[in-house]
Amino acid sequence: MSSNTEQVQKRYTVTKADINQINRRSIFGFQLGWNYERMQGSGYLFAMLPVMRKIYGDHTPELKQMMRTENQFFNTSNFLNNLVIGIDLAVQENEGAEGEETVIGLKTGLMGPFASVGDAIFGSLVPTIFGALAASMALEGNPLGVILWTVECILTFALRWWETGFAYKTGTALITTMHDKLNALTASASVLGIFMVGSLIASNINVVFTVTPSVAGASVNLQNTLNTVLPGLLPAAIVGIIYWGLGRKGMTSTKMIFIALVAAVALSALGIIAKG
């Protein structure tokens, strides 16, 4: 990030009405465009687009560039996604399209941790506790059960509404007065994102070699050998090949999914690989 950030003249100053509009779009429309290719990417762009049009103007190269960036793969907890949006909003307001790398780093690094924390606390823990108490009261004919559950839903809604403004103000402070800390946060988020991707690869791609080639008359358990040298090498290689393929001209995510399915079925039928 440039050290001259404070000297960049903002094209547009975000208002409270803008933040409220983002909240409405995020809370009620964030999941409407969910798909297997980009997951919440379309919903993220839907929430940000009205303010982005005010920042960059309509039909400008910068708007198109940042729309493509915001529409990329994104998946996190619905209970904490507005924290990411708020910081993203502050970055774009102050840096415009020049902050694209910062936006990508923040989104990539924060969506994984926020997904696990948000879903664990607000998707499982809090509803389980309050839901059990509310259901127990309701079964006994106590109307406080309904009231308790309603209060929990309202507080969760209020938290999601509050997050955007809080994250936006925090993000603005980071950008205008704490450049070094924002650089450190961006770098940390990028490293954390890579770490999360590596963990997901190792834990979710359960493929092993079943073929046992013969070397000098002795059978070699290829999978055991790989586990000794570098555990998780096969899943990493699969992801690497898919990533390389997605960079080829004319290749799409849908095509790559079908290629991976056909290859997996064929190699499994030949006895080369199997589910771990």
Protein Blocks (a to p, Z undefined) as FASTA:
>chain_A
ZZklmmpccfbdcdfklmmmmmmmmmmmmmmmgcfklommmmmmmmmmmmmmmmnoghia
klmmmmmmmmmccdddfklmmmmmmmmmmmmmmnmmmlmmmmmmmmmmmmmmmmmmmmmm
mmmmmmmmmmmmmmmmmmnopaklmmmmmmmmmmmmmmmmmmmmmmmmmmmmmmmmmmml
mmmmmmmmmmmmmmmmmmmmmmmmccddfbdcdeehiacdfklmmmmmoghklmmmmmmm
mmmmmmpghiafklmmmmmmmmmmmmmmnomaccZZ
